[in-house]
Amino acid sequence: PDAHLKFFQELLPYYEEDDFLCVHAGLHPDKGPVNQQPEEILLNIREKFFYSDRVWEKLIIFGHSPGLHAYSTVMPYNMVHSNNILGIDTGAVFDGRLTCYEVREQIFFQSFQEKGKWRIVRFGLADVR
């Protein structure tokens, strides 16, 4: 329906709350607030974002770049950073391992296939620090 199409056309390329921001790839540390950054940056940035020394005011949750240990059954340690960013890309495009994060409860859920069966595991943020 037209109302659904209008909804999708009006979506922003990020989701922001008072204490966190979700974005596909990340933010450029020198380009101002999220609403002033080009969509191409929000969808494609990698190293300039997650190797930056900038400490973000709110938690930035991102994907797009699988962690170094993306194929473990636990979140990759390298994606939880002290500068207030959290990468949740665990390489679903490669092996189907999909991870999501429940912000308020600080709980991860991860689905993956093991011995031909799909499993879902749940673990807390404290388990990956």
N, C-alpha and C positions, 0 to 999 in steps of 0.2 A: 504493500500500500504506500501511497505518497507520504503519509505521516512517518512511516518507517524509514523511507529514503531520506526525508528531511532530517530525521534524527541522526542518521549516520553521516550526512553531509555537514552537520553542525558540530560533530565531535571534535574535541581538541586532541592533539597528538600527545597529550600527557593527562594525568589525573593528579590533582593536588588537594591536600587537606592541610589543616593547620600545622601538623607535626610530621608529615611525610609527603613525598612526591613520587609518583610512578611514571617512568618514561621508558621507551623502548631501549635506547642505547645509552643515554646519558646526557650531560650538559657540558658545554664548553666553559671552563673555569673563568674565562675572561670576557664573556659575551653578555653579561647582565642576567636579569631574572629570566625564568623559563619562558614567560610570555613575550620576550624580546628576542629569543633565539630562533634562527631559521629552522624550519621543520627538517631540513636535510641533516642538520647537526643532531637533533633529537632522535633521528632514526638511524644514524650511521656512525656517530663518533665512537672511538674506542680509547686508545692509549692516552690522548690528551685529557680525557675525563678520569679514567680510573687510575692513572699514574700521577695525577696532579696532587700537590701538597695542600690544596685548598680544603679546609674543613667546612662542610656545608652546614647551614643553620638547621635544616631539617633532614631527616633520613631520605636519601635518594635511592629508590629501588629500581633496578634496571635489569635488562636481559641483553640480548644481541651478541654477547661475547661469552662463550662457554669458559668456565674456569679451567685451570690447569689439571684439576683432578675431577673433571666432569663425569667420569664413568664410575665413580665410587657410589656406594649406596648412601653416603652421607654428603651433605653439602660440601663443596670445595672450600677449604679453609681460606684460600687466597682471595675469595670474593667477599669476605666480611672485613671491611676496612675501618680503621680507626678514624678516618676522616668523614664518617657518617654516610657511607654508601654501602649498598648491599646488592650484589649481583646474584640473580637466581637462575641464570641460564646454565643448565646442566647437560646440554648437548642433545636435546630431544630430536633434532634434525638428523643426528648420527645414529642413535640407538634407541630412540623412543623414550628415554628417561626425561620425565617432565616434572618440574618442581614449581610449587607455588608457596606463597608466604602469607600467613594470616597476621596482619600487622598488629592488631590490638592484643592478640594473645601471644605474639612472638613465637608462632608455631609454623614449621615447615611441613608440607605434605609432598611426598615424592612418589611417583608411580614409575614402575620399571618392570621389565620381563625377566623372570628368573626360572630356569629349567622349564621353559615353555608356558609358564603361568604368570599372569600379571599380578604384581604385588603393589600395595600402597603402604608406605611407612610414614610415620609421624615423628618429628623430633623438634626440640626447642632450639632457640637461638643460642642458648648457653652451651648446647652440645657441639657447636661448630666454632666456638671462639677459642 
